Amino acid sequence: FPTEVLVKEDPKKEFYFMYGPLVLAHPLESVATTTKVFSIAGFKNIQYNPAALVIYNYTKSPVKALENKGSNENLKFTTTLINSKTNIAEPVLLEPMGNTILRQVTFKQSVISSQ
């Protein structure tokens, strides 16, 4: 079934992206820290913290599929969003939310127009 990326707005006036039934997210690089090791081999608690947190804002730029091969694990998309720290438009990777650990799912409307 052919599908396209849809832009949706939530009750807080933030935007998110859907590809069929999948919600897309911007994965955040993270640092994993083991906080507890259990007596059963292989069981431990892990805390994830963002390596460098950057929040992006929505620019109404189109979302384009990258060369997706096969399963949902390989689905990747790109769009242009505004870096809220620098106010510069940057290409941003999106992938299904279930494939991420730390992520940004909703994006506030940018007050700066995209270029």
Buried (B, 14 or more C-beta within 10 A) or exposed (E): EEEEBEBEEEEEEBBBBBBEEBBBBBBBEBEEEEEEEEEEEEEEEEEEEEEEEBBBBBBEBEBEBEEEEEEBEEBBBBBBBBBBEEEEBEEBEBBBBEBBEBBBBBBBEBEEEEE
